[in-house]
Amino acid sequence: MALTKRMRAMLAKKPESEAPLPLAEAMAVLKGFPPTKFDQTVEIHLRLGIDPKQADQIIRGSIVLPHGIGKSKRVVVFARGNLAEDANAAGAEHVGSDDLAKKIKEGWTDFDVCIAAPDMMGLVGPLGKVLGPRGLMPSPRAGTVTADITRTVREYKAGKVEFRNDPTGIVHAVVGKVSFEAASLIDNARAFIDHIVSLQPSSVRGQFVKSISISCTMTPGVMVAA
């Protein structure tokens, strides 16, 4: 396949060597690629030395990055009473119980995050067939089953990032927009890397983080020194 003019221009700016670069240098390369007509998302990818088939080696969680990700997420909350009031006050797009469950069961999934109060999981559980395949099922481990509704909704509205390793042992995440200042992107990426390192399972021996790369929506990847 012939390379486009833009792709040739990007490859010309990419270092000839595939040797990993310090994070600041790698980010400078990424921001130096020719711009697009939209504000590209900046992503980070960590290949981990885990066995994804082992339950105790799954890397999953969430993090609020220092500078957000440049996007406010659409949040729905399963709650009643005071917790429902808290969710509405914190800015959730939709708050409910049986009515919300019925709407989702009928196929509505026009949201990015689903949060549930602990006493609502009996109602939410049967929705797993709809929410699970879309990565929307509330989970205590991800922090989306919680009694602290106000804090959780506000964090996701600010761009809280969820992650889980894929079947090949790679963790992917968004760390901002290419329009962010380089220092902000570096802070976000470093915070994410440090958080992943802190989650190393005790059963993993040897090198935990095998490689790191960063990329934008429409750019080549740039290798980062771990």
C-alpha positions as CSV (number, residue, x, y, z in Angstrom):
1,M,0.0,0.0,0.0
2,A,1.4,3.4,-1.0
3,L,2.1,5.8,1.9
4,T,0.1,9.0,2.0
5,K,1.9,12.4,1.9
6,R,1.1,12.9,5.6
7,M,2.4,9.5,6.6
8,R,5.6,10.1,4.8
9,A,6.0,13.4,6.6
10,M,5.4,11.7,10.0
11,L,7.9,9.0,9.3
12,A,10.5,11.6,8.3
13,K,10.1,13.1,11.8
14,K,10.3,9.8,13.6
15,P,13.8,8.8,14.9
16,E,15.4,6.3,12.6
17,S,16.3,4.1,15.6
18,E,13.6,2.2,17.4
19,A,15.6,2.6,20.6
20,P,13.3,3.8,23.5
21,L,13.6,7.5,24.3
22,P,13.2,9.3,27.6
23,L,9.6,10.3,28.1
24,A,10.1,14.0,27.5
25,E,12.0,13.3,24.3
26,A,9.4,10.8,23.1
27,M,6.6,13.3,23.8
28,A,8.4,16.0,21.9
29,V,8.6,13.7,18.9
30,L,4.9,12.9,19.2
31,K,3.9,16.6,19.3
32,G,6.2,17.3,16.4
33,F,4.3,15.2,14.0
34,P,2.2,17.1,11.4
35,P,-1.1,18.2,12.9
36,T,-4.6,17.0,11.8
37,K,-7.9,18.9,11.5
38,F,-9.0,17.6,14.9
39,D,-7.5,17.4,18.4
40,Q,-6.0,14.0,18.5
41,T,-6.1,11.8,21.6
42,V,-2.8,10.8,23.1
43,E,-2.5,7.2,24.1
44,I,0.0,5.1,26.1
45,H,0.5,1.4,25.8
46,L,2.5,-0.8,28.3
47,R,3.4,-4.4,27.4
48,L,3.6,-6.2,30.7
49,G,5.4,-9.4,31.7
50,I,2.2,-11.1,33.0
51,D,0.2,-14.2,32.1
52,P,-3.2,-12.8,31.2
53,K,-4.8,-16.2,31.8
54,Q,-3.9,-16.1,35.5
55,A,-6.6,-14.3,37.5
56,D,-4.1,-13.0,40.0
57,Q,-2.1,-11.3,37.3
58,I,-4.9,-9.3,35.7
59,I,-4.0,-5.6,35.8
60,R,-7.1,-3.6,36.2
61,G,-8.2,-0.4,37.9
62,S,-8.7,3.3,37.4
63,I,-6.8,6.6,38.0
64,V,-7.5,10.3,38.0
65,L,-4.6,11.9,36.0
66,P,-3.1,15.2,37.2
67,H,-4.3,17.2,34.2
68,G,-7.4,15.2,33.1
69,I,-7.8,13.8,29.6
70,G,-9.6,16.7,27.9
71,K,-13.0,14.9,27.8
72,S,-15.9,14.8,30.2
73,K,-17.5,11.4,30.4
74,R,-21.3,10.7,30.3
75,V,-22.2,9.1,33.6
76,V,-25.2,7.1,34.7
77,V,-25.8,6.1,38.3
78,F,-27.9,3.4,40.0
79,A,-29.0,4.9,43.3
80,R,-32.0,5.8,45.4
81,G,-32.7,8.4,48.1
82,N,-29.9,10.6,49.3
83,L,-27.3,8.9,47.1
84,A,-29.5,9.6,44.0
85,E,-29.6,13.3,45.1
86,D,-25.8,13.2,45.5
87,A,-25.4,11.8,42.0
88,N,-27.6,14.5,40.4
89,A,-25.8,17.2,42.3
90,A,-22.4,15.9,41.2
91,G,-23.5,16.1,37.5
92,A,-24.5,12.6,36.5
93,E,-26.4,12.6,33.2
94,H,-29.0,10.0,34.3
95,V,-29.8,8.7,37.8
96,G,-32.3,6.0,38.5
97,S,-33.1,2.4,39.7
98,D,-35.8,0.2,38.2
99,D,-36.5,2.7,35.4
100,L,-32.8,2.9,34.5
101,A,-32.5,-0.9,34.5
102,K,-35.5,-1.2,32.2
103,K,-34.0,1.3,29.8
104,I,-30.6,-0.4,29.7
105,K,-32.2,-3.9,29.4
106,E,-34.0,-2.6,26.2
107,G,-30.6,-1.8,24.7
108,W,-29.8,1.8,25.7
109,T,-26.1,2.3,26.4
110,D,-25.5,6.0,25.4
111,F,-23.1,6.6,28.2
112,D,-19.4,6.1,29.1
113,V,-19.5,5.1,32.7
114,C,-22.0,3.2,34.9
115,I,-21.8,3.7,38.7
116,A,-23.9,1.8,41.3
117,A,-24.5,2.1,45.0
118,P,-23.7,-1.2,46.7
119,D,-27.4,-1.8,47.5
120,M,-28.2,-1.6,43.8
121,M,-26.1,-4.5,42.6
122,G,-29.0,-6.9,42.9
123,L,-30.8,-4.8,40.3
124,V,-27.6,-4.2,38.2
125,G,-26.4,-7.8,38.1
126,P,-28.9,-9.1,35.6
127,L,-27.8,-6.3,33.2
128,G,-24.4,-8.0,32.8
129,K,-25.2,-9.3,29.3
130,V,-25.8,-5.8,28.1
131,L,-23.1,-3.9,30.1
132,G,-20.4,-6.5,30.3
133,P,-19.4,-6.8,26.6
134,R,-19.3,-3.0,26.4
135,G,-17.0,-2.7,29.5
136,L,-19.7,-0.7,31.3
137,M,-20.5,-3.2,34.2
138,P,-20.0,-1.6,37.6
139,S,-17.2,-3.2,39.6
140,P,-15.9,-2.7,43.1
141,R,-12.3,-3.3,41.8
142,A,-12.8,-0.4,39.3
143,G,-14.3,1.8,41.9
144,T,-17.7,2.0,40.2
145,V,-19.6,0.2,42.9
146,T,-19.3,2.7,45.8
147,A,-21.2,4.5,48.5
148,D,-19.1,7.6,47.8
149,I,-21.2,8.6,44.8
150,T,-20.4,12.4,44.8
151,R,-16.6,11.8,44.6
152,T,-16.8,9.1,42.1
153,V,-19.2,10.9,39.7
154,R,-17.0,14.1,39.9
155,E,-13.8,12.0,39.1
156,Y,-15.4,10.5,36.1
157,K,-16.8,13.8,34.9
158,A,-13.2,15.1,35.2
159,G,-12.0,12.3,33.0
160,K,-11.0,9.4,35.3
161,V,-9.3,6.7,33.3
162,E,-10.2,3.0,33.6
163,F,-7.8,0.3,32.3
164,R,-7.5,-3.4,32.0
165,N,-4.8,-5.5,30.3
166,D,-5.9,-7.1,27.0
167,P,-5.5,-10.8,26.2
168,T,-1.9,-10.2,25.1
169,G,-0.8,-8.5,28.3
170,I,-0.9,-4.9,27.1
171,V,-2.5,-2.1,29.0
172,H,-3.8,0.8,26.9
173,A,-5.0,4.2,28.2
174,V,-5.7,7.7,27.2
175,V,-3.5,10.4,28.8
176,G,-4.8,13.6,27.1
177,K,-5.1,15.5,23.9
178,V,-2.3,16.5,21.6
179,S,-3.2,20.2,22.2
180,F,-2.2,19.8,25.9
181,E,1.1,21.4,26.9
182,A,3.9,18.9,26.7
183,A,4.6,19.2,30.5
184,S,0.9,18.2,31.2
185,L,1.1,15.2,28.9
186,I,4.4,14.1,30.5
187,D,2.9,14.4,34.0
188,N,-0.1,12.4,33.0
189,A,1.9,9.7,31.3
190,R,4.4,9.4,34.2
191,A,1.5,9.2,36.7
192,F,0.0,6.4,34.7
193,I,3.2,4.5,34.3
194,D,4.0,4.8,38.1
195,H,0.5,3.6,38.9
196,I,0.8,0.5,36.7
197,V,4.2,-0.3,38.3
198,S,2.7,-0.1,41.7
199,L,0.2,-2.8,40.8
200,Q,2.8,-5.5,40.0
201,P,1.4,-8.8,41.3
202,S,3.6,-10.7,43.7
203,S,3.4,-13.7,41.4
204,V,5.1,-11.9,38.5
205,R,8.8,-12.6,38.4
206,G,11.4,-10.8,36.3
207,Q,10.7,-7.7,34.2
208,F,7.2,-6.4,34.8
209,V,7.1,-3.5,32.3
210,K,8.6,-4.9,29.1
211,S,8.0,-1.9,26.8
212,I,6.2,1.4,26.6
213,S,5.0,3.3,23.6
214,I,3.0,6.5,23.1
215,S,0.9,7.5,20.0
216,C,-1.8,9.8,18.8
217,T,-5.0,8.8,17.0
218,M,-3.3,9.1,13.6
219,T,0.4,8.8,14.3
220,P,3.0,6.1,14.5
221,G,4.0,4.9,17.9
222,V,7.1,6.3,19.7
223,M,8.9,4.0,22.1
224,V,9.6,5.2,25.6
225,A,12.3,4.2,28.0
226,A,10.8,2.5,31.0
